[in-house]
Amino acid sequence: MIALDAEQNMILATAARIAREVVKPRAAEIDEKQEFPWDIVGVFAENGILTPLLPEEYGGIGASYLLFAMIIEEIAKVCASSALILIAQADGMLPILYGGSRELKQKYLPGLAKGKLAAFAATEPGAGSDILSMRTRTNGRDVYKISGQKCFITNGSVADVISLYAYTDPDKGARGITPFVVEKGAQGLSYGRNENKMGMRGSINSELFLEDLVVPAENRIGREGDGIGNLMSTLNTCRLFAAAQAVGLAQGAIDEAVAYAKQRVQFGQPIAKLQSIQFMIADMAAGTEAARLLTYQAARYIDEGKHHLVPKFCAMAKFIASDTAMRVTTDAVQVMGGYGYMKDFPVERMMRDAKLIQIYTGTNQIMRLVVGREIFKV
């Protein structure tokens, strides 16, 4: 079903090698110390996979969404936090790529391929699933001044470039939202705390405070009020990336559980020979493979420009894959018993990491609402 050419296979093999040789040995330490892995960012940039969706004219490799989903999957097999670096980079980059002027793209996109970091800032304390409730506002035209607060922003305090959404005309509702490019250190931008999370502890999620944040008009992405289309296009792809991350995480947990079951001896034989264990692993593998194929199909619809199918399939992929990852990682802990609960083995970290994917980029309950509305066109 999935055919890659020689160049794509080489890129994917490079991602798998980096995951195996660079990321996996660091994964437990990243989680334990809750540290942002700058060294891994450097390796991603050096090997051209930090921002692979970027066209070649901006320093990327022009990867398809399907190939990028596969790259995320490879990294997530060993460290979901490191995979989230790639996702956050894409989330912050795509609003500029989708709607920015040529000048804006030339100014900011090449640096993202070389190691500068991006962030996507829409969520607020009172505007998560209900994103239209955001309270961030602007005034001015030649120079915008933005005031408000953002929260849970991935890469927030380390990002060099932030794609930030605000109301330029709140009276127009969804048609009053406009995105802007905000640089690190901009006048009026300050940072609150970095969140102390249950999982994905190597990824930074920050509060952003905006007090008359000064943004020049040339840093506006698209026309005033056109932000909702830009926002929804970015969110659809965010959901695809989350699904790919969940598939990789589930596969990584299966790999760990299978390896353990082969060497763990009870009742005079490896537990892999017990039917009860085989049934659990079979269900884990079948669910993960189904989630993988749905995720790849969603990616192909984006690549093929079938925009009418993208919202439904990205939402379905996201909630199916993340629910599967939560179930698979929990079962992996169960297969490994007491050892699975210990930090000496990675499956307890994988279980904690899986929970976030059911929540971010839109909760799985919202994803089901999106799918239902697409089916009935409500």
Secondary structure, DSSP 8 states (H G I E B T S, - for coil): -----HHHHHHHHHHHHHIIIIIHHHHHHHHHHT---HHHHHHHHHTT-SSTTS-GGGTS----HHHHHHHHHHHHTT-HHHHHHHHHHHHHHHHHHHH--HHHHHHHHHHHHHT--EEEE--BTTBSSSGGG---EEE-SSEEEEEEEEEEEETTTT-SEEEEEEES-GGGGGGGEEEEEEETT-TTEEEEEE---SS-TTS-EEEEEEEEEEEEGGGB-SSTT-HHHHHHHHHHHHHHHHHHHHHHHHHHHHHHHHHHHHH-EETTEEGGGSHHHHHHHHHHHHHHHHHHHHHHHHHHHHHTT-TTTHHHHHHHHHHHHHHHHHHHHHHHHHHHHHHHTSTTSTHHHHHHHHHHHTTTTS-HHHHHHHHHHHHHT-
